[in-house]
Amino acid sequence: MIYSLFLSFTDFTLLKSTGYNFTGINNYISLFKNSIFWQSFGKTIIYIAVAVNVEFILGLIIANMMSHVIRVQSILRTIMMMPMMFAPILVGFQFKWFFNDQVGLINNILYSITGHPVIIPWLVQKPLGFITIIIAEIWMSTPFMVIIFLAGIVSIPQEIFEAADVDGASEWHKFRYITIPSISPFIFIAMAVRSLDIAKAYDLVSIMTGGGPAHRTELIWTYVYRLAFVSQKFALGCSMSFIVVLLSFAFTFYLFRNLLKARKT
């Protein structure tokens, strides 16, 4: 890691392993002037915001529903965890087939419904390519949110809910004023872990779209790979990586500071 940081201040490339020169902060200046860097950075922020928030909402709803099921809850937990057992590469191939414009499952379902040939280029057309990647991410990672939230919900003492029933509280009020505040530490932990995990998304995007076409689905880490290994600008890729690492540290500090505040209250 320290060596990579050193390389970010040089003109090192994989084509010449020796004889590189120290260039100072020129690589960082080049990145800040690079429109594709800002485009991929912006798409990564949108990707994180949409995917994590949808996973949060779905996870909270499903976990709350599962907490009311007693007899088959262990079976439901096992079924819910199944998407997490697949490697992101396998999920990428799976959804790449689902959204294939020629032989994909989605277009074939639409053909069965309409009776007319449907050829929608899901992975190519803007903004459908970006949306399909988010859908795949949500399917793969929502179970993580469900398991964390469910653990928090079942740890809440039942006496609190019984007292709320005596006071005539509705299910919504119990959910709003008891469940959510009680599991707030679990929420912050889940959001922090998922945000950091999804921020380094590479496998899924690389398999489904490769960041293309024309950088339409380019995220920060796919662009790092493209710079370092495809364009042979390894030092520039190192610079970009360390910018992302610093932002990740700052984001982690912010989330855990809020977590400590939530625990104190």
Backbone bond lengths (Angstrom), bond angles and torsions (degrees), N, CA, C in turn:
res aa  C-N    CA-C-N  psi(-1)  N-CA   C-N-CA  omega(-1)  CA-C   N-CA-C  phi
1 M - - - 1.467 - - 1.530 110.55 -
2 I 1.331 116.04 -43.17 1.468 119.62 178.40 1.528 110.51 -64.58
3 Y 1.341 115.76 -39.28 1.467 119.87 178.46 1.529 110.99 -64.76
4 S 1.337 116.04 -38.16 1.464 119.90 177.67 1.526 110.86 -64.59
5 L 1.342 115.41 -39.06 1.460 119.17 176.45 1.523 110.72 -62.37
6 F 1.324 116.67 -41.11 1.462 120.56 177.27 1.535 110.54 -62.24
7 L 1.345 116.29 -43.29 1.466 120.05 -178.92 1.524 112.17 -63.71
8 S 1.339 116.60 -27.15 1.468 119.21 -179.52 1.529 112.33 -66.44
9 F 1.332 116.67 -14.22 1.468 121.02 177.71 1.534 112.04 -104.15
10 T 1.336 115.90 18.44 1.462 120.60 179.91 1.530 109.27 -127.27
11 D 1.345 115.36 -178.12 1.467 121.01 175.49 1.527 110.40 -106.62
12 F 1.336 116.86 30.58 1.463 123.07 -177.15 1.532 110.94 -61.02
13 T 1.335 116.10 137.15 1.459 122.37 171.61 1.517 108.21 -134.88
14 L 1.331 116.27 162.84 1.461 120.54 179.18 1.529 111.62 -72.26
15 L 1.313 116.40 -14.03 1.467 119.90 -179.56 1.528 111.85 -79.49
16 K 1.331 116.24 -19.56 1.471 119.70 177.40 1.529 107.87 -138.69
17 S 1.303 116.56 108.30 1.462 121.28 -176.00 1.519 112.49 -82.20
18 T 1.326 117.41 -12.20 1.466 121.04 178.56 1.521 109.10 -132.15
19 G 1.324 115.02 163.18 1.455 119.48 174.73 1.508 114.77 80.55
20 Y 1.335 118.08 18.63 1.455 119.63 178.75 1.531 110.00 -79.27
21 N 1.325 115.52 158.20 1.464 121.74 -174.57 1.520 111.29 -113.92
22 F 1.312 115.51 150.86 1.460 121.31 175.96 1.529 108.65 -78.45
23 T 1.335 116.27 126.40 1.470 120.65 -175.38 1.524 112.89 -118.04
24 G 1.327 117.48 4.83 1.459 119.77 179.82 1.516 111.75 68.47
25 I 1.319 116.47 -134.86 1.464 120.93 -176.86 1.530 112.01 -97.11
26 N 1.321 116.75 20.04 1.469 119.60 -177.91 1.531 111.87 -60.90
27 N 1.348 116.90 -36.98 1.465 119.29 179.56 1.523 111.31 -63.61
28 Y 1.315 116.38 -40.23 1.468 120.27 -179.99 1.525 110.67 -69.01
29 I 1.314 116.41 -37.70 1.465 119.81 176.73 1.526 110.29 -64.49
30 S 1.331 116.20 -41.31 1.468 120.60 178.35 1.523 111.49 -61.18
31 L 1.341 116.20 -39.64 1.462 119.80 179.46 1.524 111.18 -65.11
32 F 1.317 117.10 -42.80 1.461 119.83 -178.66 1.532 111.55 -67.12
33 K 1.323 117.13 -19.81 1.457 120.94 176.63 1.530 112.17 -94.37
34 N 1.343 116.51 -3.83 1.460 122.38 -175.74 1.526 110.01 -87.81
35 S 1.307 117.83 115.33 1.470 121.67 -177.40 1.531 111.74 -67.63
36 I 1.329 117.20 -32.58 1.469 119.85 179.53 1.527 110.34 -68.61
37 F 1.333 117.50 -34.79 1.464 120.82 175.62 1.518 110.18 -59.32
38 W 1.330 117.27 -48.03 1.461 120.31 -179.44 1.522 111.05 -67.77
39 Q 1.328 116.50 -34.43 1.464 120.28 177.70 1.531 110.05 -64.59
40 S 1.327 116.98 -47.26 1.464 120.29 -179.89 1.523 111.05 -67.75
41 F 1.319 116.82 -35.75 1.467 120.61 177.96 1.530 110.22 -64.92
42 G 1.333 116.81 -44.51 1.460 120.62 178.73 1.521 112.14 -63.66
43 K 1.325 116.65 -41.76 1.468 120.08 178.49 1.524 110.93 -65.58
44 T 1.330 117.45 -34.52 1.460 120.14 178.06 1.522 110.59 -65.41
45 I 1.340 117.04 -41.61 1.468 120.93 178.18 1.530 110.10 -62.36
46 I 1.329 116.81 -44.74 1.468 120.61 178.62 1.522 110.46 -63.65
47 Y 1.328 115.83 -42.72 1.466 122.10 179.26 1.527 110.62 -58.01
48 I 1.332 116.34 -47.14 1.462 120.74 179.82 1.524 110.58 -65.33
49 A 1.331 116.61 -47.71 1.468 120.79 -175.44 1.527 111.84 -61.64
50 V 1.328 116.72 -47.24 1.467 120.16 -177.43 1.525 110.91 -69.51
51 A 1.326 117.03 -51.57 1.463 120.89 -175.38 1.526 111.53 -63.05
52 V 1.323 118.13 -48.39 1.462 120.76 -176.35 1.525 111.32 -66.28
53 N 1.321 117.33 -40.16 1.474 119.11 -179.38 1.522 112.25 -70.43
54 V 1.326 117.58 -38.35 1.464 119.71 176.01 1.531 109.92 -66.17
55 E 1.337 116.56 -42.41 1.467 120.21 176.71 1.529 110.64 -60.82
56 F 1.323 116.73 -39.53 1.465 121.18 178.95 1.529 111.14 -61.96
57 I 1.337 116.36 -48.53 1.472 120.32 -178.30 1.527 110.80 -64.64
58 L 1.337 116.48 -48.95 1.459 119.52 179.40 1.522 111.44 -63.01
59 G 1.329 116.11 -43.03 1.454 120.23 -179.28 1.516 112.31 -61.65
60 L 1.334 117.10 -40.61 1.457 121.54 -179.38 1.527 110.71 -67.78
61 I 1.326 116.27 -42.73 1.464 120.29 179.78 1.527 111.18 -65.29
62 I 1.335 116.62 -48.33 1.464 120.41 -177.83 1.525 111.03 -65.89
63 A 1.335 116.87 -41.84 1.466 119.97 179.57 1.524 111.09 -63.09
64 N 1.332 117.17 -40.93 1.462 120.10 179.07 1.525 110.92 -65.06
65 M 1.331 116.98 -38.58 1.468 120.11 177.60 1.527 110.92 -67.19
66 M 1.334 116.63 -41.83 1.460 120.09 -178.99 1.521 112.36 -67.46
67 S 1.336 116.56 -28.19 1.467 119.48 -179.18 1.523 111.88 -66.94
68 H 1.338 117.49 -20.68 1.459 121.45 178.70 1.527 112.19 -88.64
69 V 1.337 116.35 -6.20 1.465 120.79 178.17 1.515 108.23 -98.36
70 I 1.316 117.08 122.81 1.460 121.15 -174.22 1.532 111.85 -101.11
71 R 1.319 117.25 -48.93 1.462 120.69 -168.62 1.522 113.65 -68.76
72 V 1.302 116.93 -44.23 1.470 119.59 -173.82 1.526 111.66 -111.41
73 Q 1.326 117.34 23.96 1.457 119.73 -176.70 1.529 112.07 -63.57
74 S 1.337 117.52 -38.35 1.468 120.51 179.65 1.525 110.88 -64.62
75 I 1.346 116.30 -37.52 1.468 119.93 177.98 1.523 110.43 -67.47
76 L 1.334 116.52 -41.79 1.462 120.78 179.12 1.530 111.13 -64.30
77 R 1.327 116.69 -37.77 1.461 119.88 178.18 1.535 110.55 -63.71
78 T 1.319 115.80 -40.44 1.467 119.65 179.18 1.521 111.13 -64.67
79 I 1.327 116.03 -44.36 1.468 120.23 178.86 1.523 110.54 -64.07
80 M 1.335 115.73 -40.86 1.458 120.92 -178.05 1.530 111.67 -63.65
81 M 1.312 117.42 -31.28 1.463 121.01 -177.08 1.528 113.25 -81.95
82 M 1.318 118.01 -8.74 1.464 120.51 -175.46 1.525 113.94 -57.81
83 P 1.362 120.38 -43.52 1.478 118.42 178.38 1.521 113.48 -60.15
84 M 1.345 117.72 -27.83 1.453 120.95 -179.96 1.526 112.32 -72.69
85 M 1.337 116.74 -16.92 1.458 120.61 -178.13 1.523 112.48 -78.62
86 F 1.322 116.83 -15.53 1.456 120.54 -178.70 1.531 109.90 -88.17
87 A 1.314 115.74 138.15 1.460 120.67 174.98 1.528 109.70 -67.88
88 P 1.340 117.57 147.28 1.470 119.30 179.56 1.523 113.44 -55.65
89 I 1.329 117.79 -30.79 1.466 120.32 178.05 1.522 110.61 -63.55
90 L 1.351 116.54 -43.73 1.464 120.32 179.33 1.520 111.08 -66.23
91 V 1.328 116.72 -39.68 1.467 120.55 177.18 1.522 110.14 -63.21
92 G 1.332 116.22 -39.06 1.462 120.29 177.91 1.521 111.70 -61.33
93 F 1.316 117.72 -46.08 1.468 120.78 178.13 1.530 111.11 -65.11
94 Q 1.326 116.47 -38.36 1.456 120.90 -179.88 1.523 111.30 -61.66
95 F 1.333 116.39 -50.07 1.460 119.66 -178.17 1.528 111.62 -76.06
96 K 1.301 117.68 -24.24 1.465 119.81 173.96 1.521 110.05 -64.52
97 W 1.333 116.21 -37.65 1.471 119.65 175.23 1.527 111.00 -71.48
98 F 1.353 116.90 -41.33 1.460 119.86 178.59 1.523 111.47 -53.77
99 F 1.339 116.66 -43.76 1.455 121.63 -172.48 1.529 112.92 -102.48
100 N 1.324 117.69 14.47 1.462 120.46 175.62 1.525 109.73 -63.28
101 D 1.337 116.91 134.79 1.465 119.73 -174.54 1.527 113.51 -73.90
102 Q 1.335 117.85 -18.91 1.461 120.54 -177.49 1.537 112.35 -100.24
103 V 1.312 117.11 -51.45 1.476 120.50 -174.84 1.522 111.87 -120.15
104 G 1.325 117.26 15.07 1.457 120.78 -175.75 1.512 113.77 -70.97
105 L 1.317 115.58 153.67 1.462 122.09 -178.51 1.521 111.62 -64.36
106 I 1.321 118.25 -42.49 1.466 121.85 -175.68 1.531 110.90 -63.36
107 N 1.324 117.55 -48.08 1.461 120.19 179.64 1.522 111.42 -64.90
108 N 1.322 118.10 -34.34 1.469 120.93 177.35 1.522 111.73 -68.77
109 I 1.332 116.50 -35.95 1.469 119.58 175.45 1.525 110.12 -65.47
110 L 1.328 116.22 -43.27 1.468 119.83 178.22 1.520 111.18 -63.33
111 Y 1.339 116.30 -36.07 1.468 120.46 176.88 1.524 110.53 -65.25
112 S 1.335 117.15 -40.17 1.470 120.82 179.28 1.520 111.31 -65.92
113 I 1.336 116.67 -33.64 1.462 120.54 -178.56 1.522 111.49 -77.40
114 T 1.332 116.83 -45.55 1.470 120.85 -174.59 1.528 113.43 -87.49
115 G 1.326 116.48 -26.25 1.460 119.66 -176.43 1.511 113.26 80.53
116 H 1.322 117.16 5.45 1.455 122.00 179.42 1.531 109.37 -123.10
117 P 1.334 117.61 145.28 1.471 119.50 178.18 1.527 111.08 -58.42
118 V 1.298 115.81 128.44 1.461 122.15 -179.39 1.529 108.64 -118.78
119 I 1.322 115.88 117.74 1.460 120.57 177.74 1.525 108.18 -123.44
120 I 1.314 115.14 93.12 1.464 121.21 178.46 1.525 107.92 -106.37
121 P 1.316 118.38 118.28 1.483 120.70 179.95 1.526 110.95 -77.25
122 W 1.317 116.19 75.38 1.461 121.48 -174.66 1.528 112.40 -56.12
123 L 1.313 117.51 -43.18 1.462 121.33 -172.74 1.526 113.46 -84.40
124 V 1.314 116.58 -6.92 1.466 120.52 -175.10 1.520 112.00 -113.66
125 Q 1.317 115.79 -41.42 1.465 120.35 -173.17 1.523 111.31 -72.52
126 K 1.304 116.36 139.23 1.464 122.61 177.03 1.521 109.15 -84.57
127 P 1.340 121.35 133.18 1.472 128.53 -0.05 1.534 112.86 -98.40
128 L 1.342 116.67 17.92 1.462 119.44 -174.10 1.528 112.56 -61.28
129 G 1.341 117.42 -36.81 1.458 120.19 -179.71 1.520 111.79 -59.34
130 F 1.315 116.33 -42.87 1.458 121.22 179.45 1.524 110.96 -67.43
131 I 1.322 116.38 -38.34 1.469 121.02 -179.30 1.519 110.94 -67.01
132 T 1.336 117.33 -40.79 1.466 120.00 -179.38 1.528 111.64 -62.93
133 I 1.328 116.88 -37.04 1.471 120.39 177.93 1.522 110.02 -65.51
134 I 1.319 117.07 -41.47 1.465 120.79 178.56 1.523 110.51 -63.81
135 I 1.330 117.29 -40.53 1.473 121.17 178.56 1.522 110.30 -60.89
136 A 1.331 116.57 -44.82 1.467 120.50 179.11 1.528 110.98 -62.20
137 E 1.321 116.63 -41.76 1.463 121.03 179.33 1.520 111.19 -63.80
138 I 1.316 116.96 -42.58 1.466 121.51 179.92 1.523 110.56 -63.85
139 W 1.328 116.77 -44.13 1.477 120.39 179.38 1.525 110.83 -61.19
140 M 1.310 116.79 -40.47 1.458 120.98 -175.28 1.526 112.81 -74.53
141 S 1.329 117.99 -32.44 1.464 120.03 -167.76 1.521 115.51 -113.03
142 T 1.328 118.87 -11.56 1.464 119.91 177.58 1.529 112.26 -57.69
143 P 1.352 119.50 -39.06 1.476 119.21 178.12 1.529 113.96 -55.05
144 F 1.329 117.68 -31.18 1.467 119.92 177.15 1.516 110.24 -61.26
145 M 1.337 116.15 -45.91 1.457 120.58 178.02 1.525 110.64 -61.67
146 V 1.318 116.90 -42.32 1.462 121.24 -178.25 1.528 110.64 -60.06
147 I 1.322 117.15 -47.83 1.467 121.09 -177.35 1.525 111.04 -63.74
148 I 1.335 117.31 -43.13 1.470 120.67 179.72 1.527 110.67 -64.74
149 F 1.329 116.93 -47.13 1.466 120.36 -178.72 1.522 111.51 -66.64
150 L 1.323 116.85 -38.35 1.460 120.53 179.22 1.530 110.55 -63.06
151 A 1.344 116.21 -40.54 1.465 119.91 176.76 1.521 110.66 -60.93
152 G 1.325 116.98 -38.24 1.457 120.18 178.55 1.518 112.43 -69.66
153 I 1.318 116.76 -40.81 1.468 120.64 -177.50 1.525 111.56 -66.78
154 V 1.326 117.20 -44.21 1.472 119.65 -178.07 1.528 111.88 -70.85
155 S 1.339 117.57 -14.99 1.466 120.26 177.99 1.525 112.19 -84.70
156 I 1.337 118.14 -8.46 1.468 121.38 178.92 1.528 108.89 -74.24
157 P 1.337 119.42 128.10 1.474 121.23 178.73 1.525 111.76 -57.83
158 Q 1.315 116.63 132.61 1.462 121.14 -178.23 1.526 111.96 -67.28
159 E 1.326 116.91 -21.55 1.469 119.58 179.95 1.516 111.95 -60.48
160 I 1.333 116.38 -31.27 1.465 119.97 179.54 1.522 110.45 -65.45
161 F 1.343 116.19 -44.50 1.469 120.03 178.88 1.530 110.94 -67.64
162 E 1.325 116.92 -36.55 1.464 120.01 178.52 1.528 110.69 -64.83
163 A 1.328 117.05 -39.82 1.466 120.28 177.08 1.525 110.69 -65.24
164 A 1.351 116.15 -37.41 1.466 119.84 177.96 1.524 110.79 -66.44
165 D 1.346 117.27 -36.67 1.467 120.21 176.92 1.528 111.19 -63.58
166 V 1.325 116.25 -39.04 1.468 120.45 178.77 1.523 110.38 -63.45
167 D 1.340 115.42 -36.48 1.469 119.70 179.27 1.520 112.82 -79.28
168 G 1.343 116.96 -2.42 1.467 120.96 177.59 1.515 114.78 81.61
169 A 1.320 117.46 24.32 1.466 120.93 -179.95 1.525 110.81 -71.62
170 S 1.311 116.23 140.75 1.467 121.24 177.78 1.525 109.61 -79.36
171 E 1.349 116.00 169.58 1.467 120.53 178.81 1.531 110.92 -61.89
172 W 1.343 115.79 -38.70 1.466 119.11 179.53 1.527 111.32 -64.40
173 H 1.348 117.52 -42.72 1.452 120.33 -179.17 1.535 111.37 -66.86
174 K 1.328 116.46 -37.09 1.469 119.05 176.67 1.523 110.69 -65.28
175 F 1.328 115.18 -39.28 1.464 119.78 179.32 1.520 110.49 -68.33
176 R 1.322 116.86 -41.93 1.469 122.08 -175.33 1.527 112.27 -74.51
177 Y 1.329 117.17 -42.61 1.456 119.61 -170.88 1.532 114.21 -104.77
178 I 1.334 117.70 -8.72 1.465 119.79 178.26 1.523 110.99 -117.57
179 T 1.332 116.04 -55.78 1.462 120.03 -173.17 1.527 112.13 -64.60
180 I 1.331 116.70 -55.51 1.464 119.79 -175.08 1.536 112.63 -61.95
181 P 1.355 119.76 -48.83 1.479 118.14 177.58 1.532 112.93 -61.65
182 S 1.328 117.45 -33.84 1.466 120.16 -176.83 1.520 112.57 -70.96
183 I 1.328 116.67 -30.60 1.473 119.27 -177.88 1.521 111.93 -103.12
184 S 1.326 118.07 15.52 1.474 120.28 -178.30 1.526 112.66 -57.58
185 P 1.362 120.58 -38.53 1.472 118.13 175.52 1.523 112.57 -61.63
186 F 1.333 117.00 -37.97 1.460 120.71 177.46 1.527 110.57 -65.26
187 I 1.326 116.05 -36.57 1.467 120.44 179.91 1.520 110.36 -65.14
188 F 1.319 117.28 -46.29 1.467 120.57 -179.14 1.526 110.97 -63.58
189 I 1.332 116.62 -41.14 1.466 119.82 179.62 1.526 110.32 -63.79
190 A 1.338 116.74 -46.54 1.459 120.73 -179.05 1.525 111.11 -63.04
191 M 1.332 116.56 -42.88 1.460 120.37 -179.61 1.519 111.37 -65.70
192 A 1.338 116.64 -39.09 1.463 119.89 179.83 1.513 111.09 -66.41
193 V 1.333 116.49 -47.55 1.467 120.40 -178.79 1.519 110.96 -62.84
194 R 1.313 117.04 -45.20 1.468 120.16 -178.26 1.528 111.85 -68.58
195 S 1.317 117.42 -38.23 1.468 120.03 -179.58 1.520 110.70 -63.91
196 L 1.339 116.21 -44.06 1.458 119.74 179.61 1.521 111.26 -70.06
197 D 1.323 116.52 -35.67 1.459 120.22 -179.33 1.518 111.37 -69.29
198 I 1.327 116.23 -44.30 1.464 120.19 -177.26 1.527 110.78 -74.40
199 A 1.343 117.21 -24.26 1.467 120.19 179.58 1.524 111.81 -63.86
200 K 1.340 116.91 -26.18 1.462 120.09 178.90 1.526 111.71 -101.58
201 A 1.326 115.70 26.50 1.462 120.29 179.67 1.528 110.51 -61.13
202 Y 1.294 115.65 126.00 1.462 120.90 177.92 1.528 111.28 -139.48
203 D 1.334 116.83 -50.69 1.468 121.49 -173.68 1.521 112.10 -54.95
204 L 1.346 115.16 -51.51 1.460 120.57 -175.01 1.519 111.62 -61.13
205 V 1.327 116.13 -47.37 1.469 120.98 -178.19 1.521 110.62 -67.96
206 S 1.337 116.40 -41.67 1.461 120.30 -178.60 1.521 111.80 -61.33
207 I 1.333 117.11 -40.55 1.468 120.76 -178.80 1.529 111.21 -73.56
208 M 1.330 117.35 -43.91 1.463 120.40 -172.32 1.523 112.89 -75.51
209 T 1.325 117.58 -44.90 1.472 119.74 -175.35 1.521 113.71 -132.81
210 G 1.330 117.73 -16.49 1.459 120.34 -176.16 1.516 113.16 68.01
211 G 1.344 116.45 16.74 1.464 120.12 -178.12 1.515 113.93 85.84
212 G 1.306 117.38 -7.33 1.458 121.67 -177.70 1.511 111.76 -102.65
213 P 1.325 116.58 -166.75 1.474 125.19 -8.58 1.532 111.77 -78.36
214 A 1.312 115.50 148.70 1.468 122.51 178.51 1.525 111.57 55.70
215 H 1.346 117.06 39.49 1.463 123.76 177.03 1.527 113.22 63.38
216 R 1.336 117.62 21.57 1.469 119.60 -177.30 1.522 112.38 -69.25
217 T 1.324 117.01 -28.17 1.466 120.44 179.08 1.531 110.74 -118.84
218 E 1.313 116.01 24.47 1.469 120.68 -177.55 1.516 110.34 -73.13
219 L 1.341 116.66 122.48 1.451 122.47 172.73 1.524 108.97 -105.98
220 I 1.315 115.75 174.29 1.454 120.37 -169.70 1.529 111.81 -61.43
221 W 1.354 116.55 -41.15 1.463 118.15 -175.33 1.520 112.88 -80.29
222 T 1.317 117.97 -28.81 1.462 119.09 174.21 1.524 110.20 -68.98
223 Y 1.338 116.38 -32.20 1.463 119.28 177.98 1.531 110.94 -74.14
224 V 1.349 116.80 -33.77 1.468 120.23 174.09 1.527 109.63 -59.59
225 Y 1.325 116.12 -45.85 1.475 120.20 178.49 1.523 110.82 -62.28
226 R 1.322 116.07 -41.96 1.466 119.75 -177.85 1.530 111.11 -64.56
227 L 1.334 115.96 -41.06 1.462 119.89 179.05 1.533 111.60 -67.98
228 A 1.342 115.80 -47.85 1.460 120.24 -171.21 1.519 113.16 -74.14
229 F 1.337 117.61 -40.72 1.462 120.22 -170.21 1.524 114.43 -111.74
230 V 1.325 117.26 -29.53 1.469 119.48 179.20 1.527 110.33 -88.35
231 S 1.333 115.81 -48.92 1.465 119.91 179.37 1.530 112.95 -86.09
232 Q 1.335 117.10 -2.20 1.475 122.93 178.48 1.526 113.16 60.91
233 K 1.329 116.97 27.72 1.466 121.03 177.01 1.527 108.42 -105.16
234 F 1.331 114.66 70.13 1.458 120.49 -171.23 1.526 112.02 -64.52
235 A 1.312 117.70 -41.71 1.462 121.08 -179.58 1.529 111.24 -63.45
236 L 1.322 116.01 -38.20 1.462 120.32 178.34 1.530 110.17 -66.64
237 G 1.342 115.87 -38.13 1.455 119.77 176.21 1.520 112.15 -64.13
238 C 1.339 116.89 -38.40 1.468 121.17 176.10 1.524 110.83 -62.75
239 S 1.310 116.67 -41.13 1.466 120.81 179.32 1.526 110.66 -62.31
240 M 1.305 115.52 -44.01 1.457 120.51 179.86 1.524 110.47 -64.43
241 S 1.329 117.18 -39.69 1.462 121.68 179.36 1.515 111.22 -60.84
242 F 1.332 117.39 -42.57 1.458 119.66 -177.06 1.520 111.96 -73.26
243 I 1.305 118.02 -27.97 1.465 119.72 172.63 1.521 110.02 -62.96
244 V 1.329 116.13 -43.85 1.466 121.35 179.34 1.533 110.25 -65.60
245 V 1.321 117.33 -41.01 1.471 120.87 179.82 1.528 110.82 -61.69
246 L 1.322 117.59 -43.86 1.465 121.00 178.97 1.523 111.26 -63.24
247 L 1.322 116.54 -41.58 1.465 120.14 177.89 1.527 110.88 -65.31
248 S 1.336 116.81 -36.92 1.469 120.67 178.38 1.518 111.00 -65.12
249 F 1.342 117.49 -41.53 1.459 120.94 177.19 1.527 110.95 -62.10
250 A 1.329 116.10 -42.76 1.466 120.09 -179.59 1.525 110.60 -64.47
251 F 1.324 116.62 -41.48 1.462 121.16 -179.69 1.526 110.53 -66.63
252 T 1.336 116.96 -40.96 1.464 121.17 178.53 1.520 110.94 -63.21
253 F 1.322 117.06 -43.12 1.462 121.34 178.17 1.523 110.77 -60.46
254 Y 1.326 116.95 -42.80 1.472 121.50 179.69 1.521 111.19 -62.36
255 L 1.347 117.17 -45.62 1.455 120.38 -177.54 1.529 111.72 -66.71
256 F 1.322 117.25 -43.96 1.454 119.10 -177.64 1.525 112.24 -73.64
257 R 1.311 118.30 -25.67 1.460 119.98 172.76 1.522 110.18 -66.18
258 N 1.339 116.13 -40.51 1.458 119.64 175.72 1.524 111.62 -67.53
259 L 1.336 116.40 -33.07 1.457 120.25 177.08 1.528 110.89 -63.54
260 L 1.322 116.74 -42.97 1.463 120.30 178.62 1.526 110.80 -65.04
261 K 1.331 116.83 -37.42 1.460 119.86 177.19 1.525 110.51 -64.14
262 A 1.354 115.99 -40.65 1.466 119.80 -179.47 1.524 111.43 -65.22
263 R 1.331 116.15 -36.95 1.466 120.03 -179.54 1.528 111.25 -69.71
264 K 1.345 116.31 -33.99 1.455 119.05 179.45 1.526 112.47 -70.70
265 T 1.342 115.57 -32.49 1.460 119.41 179.55 1.514 111.84 -83.77
